[in-house]
């Protein structure tokens, strides 16, 4: 029971929050980063590792992007499941595959701030969502096949995004 009380005391924000505020306010205006750029001390994210977890994860644009991609994946999945009852089964399976990749990468975008190159990874994954998933969605909704040719490029973007995690 004593160890549980110790852990609860360690998790108390009153204990570590002032120290965190002090370290962020006492830092210089910029610092060197592994990517070769500079990192502003105001907590905003501009491609640097130092504030990746505190800046990019809480960045309004990142959370908006994750929310939009996740919500659109859910909406399109509902359309595929409930609105495509009269379509060809092969077309429906293609749409389900696109939706699976869309939803998987929307959730994976949540982990992007933990990578060394978050902007590169998220750019490739968003490009993959637009090219791969978007072209298949377009084909399913309109019946027009002319954009299906860009789907393999979207798959390459997905792959490059995963490989960029190693950089």
N, C-alpha and C positions, 0 to 999 in steps of 0.2 A: 504494500500500500504506500510505503514511503517513496518508492521509485516512481509510482504513478503521480504522486504529488509533485515530485521533482520535475517530471516531464511536463506537467501542466504549468508549473512555474516558468519553465524554459520557453514554453510556447506563448507566454503572456506578451502581447504586443507592447505593453508599457515598458517592458524590459529592453527589447531590441529595436523598437521603432525610433527612439531618439538617437541611438547610435547610427542607424541607417541614414537618418536625416542629416546628421553631422558629417558623415563621410561624403554624401553627395553634395553638400553645400561647400565643403572645404576643398573640393577638387578643382583643378585648373579648368580653364574654359575648353580646352581640347586635349585629347590624349591620343597617342599612337595606337593603332589597331592592327590585328593580324592581316587584315585585308589591305593595309597600306594607306588607309584613309584616316580621317580623324573623327573623334566621337565627341559631340557636345555634352557638356556636363548637365544639361537640363533634362536628361532622361529620354530625349527623343531618339528615335532610331534612324540612322543614316548609313546602314551597312556595316556597323561595327559589332564586335563580339561583346564588348564590355557591357553595353546596356541592352543586349539582345533579349534577355529574359524579362528585364524590368521595363524596357521601352517598347520593343516591337510587339511583345505579347499583349501589351495594354494599349497599343496604338489603335486609334479609332479606325484607321483604314484597314488594318489587318483584321480586326474583329468584324468589321463591316463586310469585308471580302469573304471571310469564313462563313458568316451568317447568310449572305446572299447565295453563295455556292451551295451550302447545305440545304437551305430552304428551297432553292430551285431544284435540287436533286430530289427532294421529297415530293414537291409538286409534280414534277415530271414522272416520277415513279407512280404516283397516284393516277395520273392520266394514263400511263401505260397499263396499269392493272385494271382500271375501271372504265376507261374511255376507249380502249382499243379492242372491244370484244368482237367486232366484225372484221378485223384485219387478218391478213395472212399470218400464219403461225411463225414462219421464218422471219418476217418483218418484226413481229412482236418479240421474238427471241433476240434479234439484233438490238432492239430498243432496250430490252432488259439488260443486255450486256453493257450498253452505253451507260445506262443508269447505275449499274453496279460500279463501274469505273468512276463515274461522276461522284457518287456518294463516298466511295473509298477515299478518293483524293480530297474531297471536301473535308473529311474527318482528318486525313493526314496533314492538311494545312495547319491544324492546331499545333502540331509538333515542329513546324518550320522554325520558330524562334530558337530552337535548341541546336540548329545546324550552324555550321561555320559561315555559310553563304545563303542566308535566308531569302534574299531578294532573287537570287539566281534560281533556287529551288522552286520558290513560289511562282516565278515567271514561267518556268518550264511546265509546271503542273497546271497553271491557269491556261497556258497555251494548249496543253493537251486536252483540257476540258472543252475549250472552244473548238479546236480542230477535230478531235476524235468524237467526243460526245455530241457536240453541236452539229456536226455534219450528219450523224446518224439520226439525231432528233429531227433535223430538217427533213431528211428523207422520209422518216416515219410520219411526220405531221402533214407534209405537203404532197408526198408521193413522187417528188422530183429527185432523180438520182444524180444530178450533175455535181453535187458537193460531196458525194461519197468518196471521190478520189482523194480528198484531203485527209480522210480518216487515218491512213497509215502514218502521215506526218504527225498527227496528234499522238499516236502510239509512241512514236520516236520521242516526242516531247515528254511524255510520261516517263519513259525509260531514262532520258537524260536528266530529268529531275531527280530520279532515284539515285543515279550515278553521282550527281553533284553533291549528294550528302557526304560522299567519301572525301570530297575536296577539303 
